[in-house]
Amino acid sequence: MLRLNPVNFPQYWFLNAAANFYLQNLDAAQKSAVRGLDIDSEHHFPRLEYLLGLILAQNRDYRGALEHLRNYVQLAPKAPDLEMAQNQISKLEAQQAAATEAPEAK
């Protein structure tokens, strides 16, 4: 589907990103999520933000992960998994703080 029409269906980029994420193909997952977000300029699929945040967190890009998870919370304030997203934000903030402090300890 993505080869036939890569510009009109951001939900398929989400599905592709999710499949690659669960297969631990993080580079492919990230590329698909970014492509989906580029296409979804009106934010009809805020889960793309959430998924990209999870992908970036796996790659230890805490700043990027936090940005996308916060975007998700802002775009989908009534999402059924909002509490889980907020918990992940709290954990990532702690991890980011620990990663920032670690070089100073040396």
SVG drawing of the C-alpha trace seen along z (x, -y; Angstrom):
<svg xmlns="http://www.w3.org/2000/svg" viewBox="-11 -20 47 29">
<polyline fill="none" stroke="black" stroke-width="0.4" points="0.0,0.0 2.8,-2.4 4.4,-1.8 1.2,-2.5 0.2,-5.6 2.8,-6.8 1.3,-10.3 -2.4,-9.9 -2.5,-7.3 -0.5,-8.2 -2.2,-5.4 -0.4,-2.9 2.9,-4.5 1.9,-4.1 1.2,-0.4 4.5,0.0 6.3,-1.8 4.6,0.3 5.4,3.6 9.1,2.6 9.1,1.4 7.9,4.7 10.4,6.5 13.1,4.3 13.9,2.7 14.2,-0.7 15.7,-2.5 12.9,-1.4 10.3,-2.1 11.7,-5.6 11.7,-6.4 8.1,-5.2 6.9,-7.2 8.6,-10.4 7.2,-9.9 3.7,-9.4 4.0,-12.6 5.2,-14.5 2.1,-13.4 -0.3,-13.9 0.0,-17.7 -3.4,-18.0 -2.6,-15.5 -5.4,-13.0 -3.2,-10.2 -1.6,-11.4 -0.5,-7.8 2.3,-8.5 3.7,-10.9 3.4,-8.4 5.0,-5.6 7.9,-7.9 8.4,-8.8 8.7,-5.1 11.1,-4.5 13.3,-7.4 13.3,-6.3 14.6,-2.9 17.4,-4.7 18.1,-6.7 17.2,-10.0 15.3,-11.2 14.9,-14.8 13.3,-13.7 11.2,-11.0 9.9,-13.5 9.0,-16.0 6.9,-13.5 5.3,-12.0 4.3,-15.5 2.9,-16.2 0.8,-13.1 -0.6,-14.1 -1.4,-17.5 -3.0,-16.2 -5.0,-13.4 -6.0,-14.6 -8.8,-12.1 -6.8,-9.1 -7.5,-5.9 -3.7,-5.4 -3.1,-9.0 -2.1,-7.9 0.4,-5.4 1.9,-8.1 2.2,-10.5 4.0,-7.8 6.4,-7.2 7.1,-11.0 7.9,-10.9 10.3,-8.0 12.0,-9.5 12.4,-12.8 14.2,-10.9 16.3,-9.0 17.2,-12.2 18.2,-13.8 20.4,-10.8 22.0,-10.8 22.7,-14.5 24.3,-14.1 26.4,-11.0 29.1,-12.9 29.5,-15.4 30.2,-12.7 33.3,-11.6"/>
</svg>
